[in-house]
Amino acid sequence: MGDLFGGPQGVSHPRRYDSAQVRLAVHAIDRLRRPVTPDRSAEVWTSREINGALVTVLDPVVADDVTRLLVTAFAAPPHRDDLAAFLAAIPADRTVRVAEPVVSHPVFAVRPIDDVTALAHWLAMSVTELDWFAARGRWSRRAKPQLRHYRVQRLPKRDGGFRIIEAPKERLATAQRRILDEILSAVPPHPAAHGFVRGRSVQSYASTHALHDTVVRVDLRRCFEHVTYPRVRAVFAAIGYAPAVAAYLASLCTTTIAIDDEKLVDPIHAALLRERHLPQGAPTSPALLNLVLRRIDFRIAGYAAKHRIAYTRYGDDLAFSGDDLDAGKLVWFVTRVAAAEGFVVHPSKTRIMHDHQRQQLGGLVVNRGVRSSRADFDALKALLHNAIRHGAQSQNRDGHPDFRAHVYGRIGWVSTGSPARRKRLRDMAARVDWES
């Protein structure tokens, strides 16, 4: 294979990948094709599948390079010996790389970042610090807690179960907020997206579905965890950043769980968290989720328009409504589209709600307009009644530092769509001694 890459036979060249990297890559490709029969091998021999396998064992940038070379060199999965020989023979000469842009050319009105040095300067870091915070590779899985960039905690959900919150420490969070404010906020999501979008809210998400005969809600299971590093890198690349800049931006916005934090979750969930993914708790994650889900939104919105169905999405909650809606066919279609895009529908959270039932989306009831549930109203009314009688702090069981602001926030939510509720609750709140 001496002349495979254009060099003369019998001449020694420095190799780009060492023996350890070659072994890891061969093993990852073997695992990729092992469960697939030979006649279906083409299904796994795609850039997306190859990169998804390699990024679990190699640095993301190395995985990108290997993926491009393999897709160019082999039309089908090669034998492991041929694969190992091919990878071992790749010279270090950069001329074997597929031509890529060196300087960014954004297609949106976003922060211009020409190269990695400019990225580091913009984030007030040295290139060495940028490498540290990007935490490329898998070293962070074994790092001591004080050297990690995220704090991980397990929080219960209101409807049962729990969620894993991976909150960035202050220096990384500051960089992520800058990426959000000067890059991601300038890229529009699909019109169906209402969560984490300026000018939209849970009320706008739900109001579209008011006064319809049938309302359907579909939940994407562990949605953030399914948004992996290659997906995030593809978003920044589509914005127009050069490959190296896109790779660093994606690394700054994704993480992988540390080994000793895996005890917080079951083995299946841990397997998802081991891959670089969007962390719940990072300021950039909601906006990136919306942009990654654009393909799902376009496909589902096209189906919905064809069948006269209203469609909106709030984060990982997809809502549909109509007066002549085939709910079974709709759920089947959404499940297939989600699977094709690498996501999973949570079947136990799928709800088909007819007009004789309570139709609830995002905590709001939409049967006859949009308003919070009667139970939420009654609970807040009882809290205010007790606060009037016994003092505000007797009802502050969760220790809110500004309990008055918390209660007035709840009043705003519970009185959604009902001026009468708002007046009654605010009149009661005005009688509370908030200092006692």
C-alpha positions in Angstrom: 0.0 0.0 0.0 3.1 2.2 -0.4 1.6 4.3 -3.2 -2.0 4.4 -1.9 -1.7 8.0 -0.8 0.5 9.2 -3.7 3.9 8.5 -2.2 6.7 6.4 -3.9 7.1 2.8 -2.8 10.0 2.0 -0.5 10.0 5.5 1.0 9.2 5.8 4.7 6.8 8.6 5.8 5.7 9.6 9.3 2.3 8.1 10.1 -0.6 10.2 11.1 -2.1 7.7 13.6 -0.2 5.5 16.1 -0.9 1.8 16.7 -3.2 2.5 19.7 -5.4 4.8 17.6 -5.5 2.3 14.8 -6.6 -0.5 17.2 -9.3 1.7 18.7 -10.7 2.6 15.3 -10.7 -1.0 14.1 -12.5 -2.1 17.2 -15.1 0.7 16.9 -15.9 -0.2 13.3 -16.1 -3.9 14.2 -18.7 -3.1 16.9 -20.6 -0.9 14.4 -21.1 -3.7 11.9 -21.2 -6.8 14.3 -25.0 -6.9 14.7 -25.6 -6.3 11.0 -25.9 -9.1 8.4 -23.6 -8.8 5.3 -26.5 -8.0 3.0 -27.3 -5.0 5.2 -23.8 -3.7 5.7 -24.4 -0.6 3.5 -26.8 0.6 6.2 -24.0 1.2 8.6 -21.4 2.4 6.1 -22.4 6.0 6.1 -20.5 9.1 7.4 -23.0 9.5 10.2 -22.7 6.0 11.4 -19.0 5.7 11.1 -18.4 9.0 12.8 -20.8 8.1 15.6 -18.8 4.9 16.2 -15.3 6.5 16.0 -16.1 9.5 18.2 -16.6 7.1 21.1 -13.0 6.0 21.1 -11.1 8.8 19.3 -10.7 12.5 19.7 -13.6 14.1 17.8 -11.3 15.9 15.3 -9.4 12.6 14.7 -12.7 10.8 14.3 -13.8 13.4 11.6 -10.6 12.9 9.7 -10.8 9.1 9.8 -14.4 9.1 8.7 -13.7 11.2 5.6 -10.9 9.0 4.6 -12.8 5.8 5.1 -15.8 6.9 3.1 -13.6 8.1 0.3 -11.5 4.9 0.2 -14.1 2.1 0.8 -17.6 1.7 -0.7 -18.5 -0.9 1.8 -17.1 -2.0 5.2 -13.6 -3.4 4.7 -12.2 -6.5 6.4 -10.6 -5.6 9.7 -7.1 -6.5 8.4 -7.6 -4.2 5.4 -8.9 -1.5 7.6 -6.0 -1.7 10.0 -3.5 -1.7 7.1 -5.2 1.3 5.5 -5.2 3.4 8.7 -1.6 2.4 9.6 -0.4 3.6 6.2 -1.9 7.1 6.3 1.0 9.5 6.3 1.2 12.6 8.4 1.3 14.8 5.4 -1.7 17.1 5.5 -2.1 16.8 1.7 -4.1 13.6 2.2 -6.9 15.6 3.9 -10.0 16.4 2.0 -9.9 20.0 1.2 -11.8 22.1 3.8 -12.2 25.9 4.3 -9.6 27.3 6.7 -11.5 30.5 7.5 -15.1 30.8 8.6 -17.8 32.3 6.3 -21.0 32.5 8.4 -24.3 32.6 6.6 -26.1 34.3 9.4 -25.6 37.6 11.2 -23.5 35.9 13.9 -20.2 36.7 15.6 -17.4 36.3 13.0 -14.7 33.9 14.1 -12.1 33.2 11.5 -10.0 30.5 13.2 -9.3 28.8 16.6 -7.0 31.6 17.7 -9.7 34.2 17.1 -12.2 31.9 19.0 -9.9 31.8 22.0 -9.4 35.6 21.9 -13.1 36.2 21.7 -13.7 34.1 24.8 -10.9 35.8 26.7 -8.8 32.6 26.8 -5.5 31.4 25.6 -5.5 28.6 23.1 -4.2 26.3 25.9 -7.2 27.4 28.1 -9.5 26.8 25.2 -8.2 23.2 24.9 -8.8 22.7 28.6 -12.4 23.9 28.6 -13.2 22.1 25.4 -12.1 18.9 27.2 -11.8 17.0 23.9 -11.2 13.3 24.1 -12.3 11.3 27.1 -9.9 12.4 29.9 -12.6 14.3 31.8 -14.4 11.0 32.6 -11.6 10.2 35.0 -10.8 13.7 36.2 -11.1 14.6 39.9 -14.3 16.6 40.8 -12.3 19.8 41.3 -10.9 19.5 37.7 -14.3 18.9 36.0 -16.1 21.6 34.2 -19.7 20.5 35.3 -21.5 19.9 38.6 -23.9 16.9 38.2 -27.0 16.4 40.3 -30.2 14.3 40.1 -33.4 16.2 40.5 -36.9 14.7 40.8 -39.6 15.5 38.2 -43.1 16.6 39.2 -44.7 13.7 37.3 -42.3 11.1 38.7 -38.8 10.0 37.7 -35.9 12.3 37.7 -33.6 14.3 35.4 -29.8 14.7 35.5 -28.7 18.3 35.6 -25.2 19.0 34.4 -24.5 22.6 35.3 -21.3 24.2 34.0 -19.0 26.0 36.4 -18.8 29.7 36.2 -15.9 30.2 33.7 -17.4 27.7 31.2 -20.9 29.0 31.7 -19.7 32.6 30.9 -18.2 31.3 27.6 -21.4 29.4 26.8 -23.6 32.5 27.5 -21.5 34.4 25.0 -21.9 31.7 22.4 -25.7 31.8 23.0 -26.0 35.6 22.9 -23.7 36.2 19.9 -24.1 33.1 17.8 -27.1 30.9 18.6 -29.6 33.6 19.3 -29.1 34.9 15.7 -30.1 31.6 14.1 -33.8 31.1 13.8 -35.4 27.8 14.8 -38.3 26.3 13.0 -41.6 28.3 13.5 -43.1 25.3 15.3 -40.5 25.7 18.1 -41.9 27.7 21.1 -39.6 26.7 23.9 -36.6 28.9 24.7 -37.4 31.2 21.9 -37.7 35.0 22.4 -41.2 36.2 22.0 -42.7 32.7 22.5 -43.7 30.8 25.6 -45.5 27.8 26.9 -48.7 29.8 26.5 -48.1 30.4 22.7 -47.1 26.7 22.5 -50.5 25.6 24.0 -52.8 28.3 22.6 -52.5 26.9 19.0 -54.4 23.8 20.2 -57.3 25.4 22.0 -60.9 24.5 21.0 -60.0 21.4 19.0 -61.8 18.0 19.1 -58.5 16.1 19.6 -55.2 17.0 21.1 -52.2 14.7 21.0 -49.0 15.1 23.0 -45.8 13.2 22.2 -42.6 13.2 24.3 -39.1 12.6 23.1 -37.3 10.5 25.7 -34.0 11.8 27.1 -33.9 14.2 24.3 -30.8 16.2 25.4 -28.8 13.1 25.8 -29.5 12.0 22.2 -28.1 15.3 20.9 -24.5 14.1 20.5 -21.3 16.0 19.6 -21.4 15.3 15.8 -24.9 16.8 15.7 -23.8 19.9 17.6 -20.7 20.3 15.4 -22.9 20.0 12.3 -25.0 23.0 13.6 -22.0 25.2 13.9 -20.7 24.0 10.5 -24.0 24.8 8.9 -23.9 28.3 10.4 -20.7 28.7 8.4 -17.8 28.3 10.8 -14.6 26.6 9.6 -14.3 22.9 10.7 -11.8 23.5 13.4 -13.8 26.4 14.9 -17.0 24.3 14.7 -15.3 21.4 16.4 -14.2 23.6 19.3 -17.6 25.3 19.7 -19.2 21.9 19.7 -16.8 20.7 22.4 -17.5 23.7 24.6 -21.2 23.0 24.4 -21.2 19.2 25.1 -19.9 17.0 27.8 -19.5 13.4 28.9 -20.4 12.1 32.4 -17.6 11.2 34.8 -17.3 7.5 35.7 -18.1 8.1 39.4 -21.3 10.1 38.5 -22.7 7.1 36.6 -24.0 5.7 39.9 -26.8 8.4 39.7 -28.5 6.7 36.7 -29.4 3.2 35.4 -27.0 1.5 33.0 -29.0 2.4 29.9 -29.1 6.0 30.8 -25.4 5.9 31.7 -24.6 4.6 28.2 -26.2 7.7 26.7 -24.4 10.1 29.1 -21.0 8.5 28.3 -21.2 10.0 24.8 -20.5 13.7 24.4 -24.0 15.2 24.5 -26.0 18.4 25.3 -25.9 18.9 29.1 -29.2 19.9 30.7 -28.2 23.0 32.7 -25.9 24.6 30.1 -27.2 28.0 28.8 -26.5 26.9 25.2 -28.3 23.6 25.3 -32.0 24.7 24.7 -31.1 26.8 21.6 -28.9 24.0 20.2 -31.7 21.5 20.8 -34.1 23.6 18.8 -31.6 23.8 15.9 -30.8 20.1 15.9 -34.6 19.4 15.9 -35.2 21.5 12.8 -35.2 18.5 10.6 -37.8 16.8 12.7 -39.8 20.0 12.8 -39.7 20.3 9.0 -40.7 16.7 8.4 -43.5 16.7 10.9 -44.8 20.2 10.0 -45.1 19.0 6.3 -47.2 16.0 7.3 -49.3 18.2 9.6 -50.0 20.8 7.0 -51.0 18.1 4.5 -53.5 16.6 7.0 -54.8 19.9 8.4 -53.2 19.3 11.8 -51.8 22.1 14.0 -48.2 21.4 15.3 -46.1 23.1 17.9 -43.1 22.0 20.0 -41.8 23.0 23.4 -38.4 21.5 24.0 -39.0 17.7 23.8 -42.8 18.0 24.0 -44.6 17.8 20.6 -48.2 18.9 20.4 -50.8 18.3 17.7 -54.5 19.1 17.4 -57.3 18.9 14.8 -61.0 18.3 14.4 -60.6 15.3 12.1 -57.4 13.7 13.3 -56.3 10.1 12.9 -54.3 9.9 16.2 -53.0 6.4 15.6 -51.6 7.2 12.2 -50.1 10.5 13.5 -48.3 8.8 16.4 -47.0 6.1 14.1 -45.6 8.7 11.7 -44.0 10.8 14.5 -42.4 7.7 16.0 -40.9 6.7 12.6 -39.6 10.2 11.9 -38.1 10.5 15.4 -36.4 7.1 15.0 -35.0 8.1 11.6 -33.5 11.2 13.1 -31.9 9.3 16.0 -34.5 10.1 18.8 -36.9 7.9 20.7 -40.6 8.6 21.5 -41.6 7.9 25.1 -44.7 5.7 24.6 -45.9 5.9 28.2 -46.0 9.7 27.9 -48.0 9.8 24.7 -51.4 11.4 25.4 -54.5 11.4 23.0 -57.0 13.8 24.5 -60.5 14.2 23.2 -62.8 17.2 23.8 -64.8 15.3 26.6 -61.5 14.9 28.5 -59.1 17.5 30.0 -56.8 18.5 27.2 -53.6 19.7 28.9 -50.3 20.9 27.4 -47.4 22.3 29.3 -49.5 22.5 32.4 -52.2 24.6 30.7 -55.8 23.3 29.9 -56.8 24.1 26.3 -60.4 22.7 26.1 -62.1 26.2 26.2 -59.2 28.6 25.7 -55.9 28.5 27.5 -55.8 28.5 31.3 -54.1 26.6 34.1 -55.8 23.7 35.8 -58.4 24.2 38.5 -56.3 22.1 40.9 -53.4 24.7 40.5 -55.8 27.5 41.2 -57.2 25.9 44.3 -53.8 25.0 45.7 -52.5 28.6 45.3 -55.8 30.0 46.8 -55.3 27.7 49.8 -51.7 28.8 50.2 -52.7 32.5 50.2 -55.6 31.8 52.7 -53.2 30.1 55.1 -50.6 32.9 54.6 -53.2 35.5 55.5 -54.1 33.6 58.7 -50.6 32.4 59.8 -48.1 34.6 58.1 -46.2 34.1 54.8 -43.2 32.2 56.2 -45.5 29.5 57.5 -46.2 28.6 53.9 -42.6 28.9 52.6 -41.9 25.2 53.0 -39.3 25.1 50.2 -37.3 28.0 51.7 -37.5 30.4 48.8 -35.3 33.4 49.5 -37.9 35.8 48.0 -41.1 34.1 48.8 -43.3 37.1 47.8 -41.8 37.2 44.3 -42.2 33.4 44.1 -45.9 33.6 45.0 -46.6 36.5 42.6 -44.9 34.5 39.8 -47.3 31.6 40.6 -50.2 34.0 40.4 -49.2 35.1 37.0 -49.0 31.5 35.8 -52.2 30.3 37.5 -54.2 33.3 36.2 -53.2 32.7 32.6 -56.2 33.3 30.4 -58.5 34.4 33.3 -58.5 38.0 34.5 -61.0 37.0 37.2 -58.6 34.5 38.7 -55.8 37.1 38.6 -57.9 39.7 40.4 -59.0 37.3 43.1 -55.5 36.0 43.8 -53.8 39.4 43.7 -56.5 40.7 46.1 -55.7 37.9 48.5 -51.9 38.4 48.1 -52.3 42.1 49.0 -53.7 41.0 52.5 -50.6 38.8 53.3 -48.0 40.0 55.8 -44.9 39.0 53.8 -42.5 39.8 56.7 -44.1 37.4 59.2 
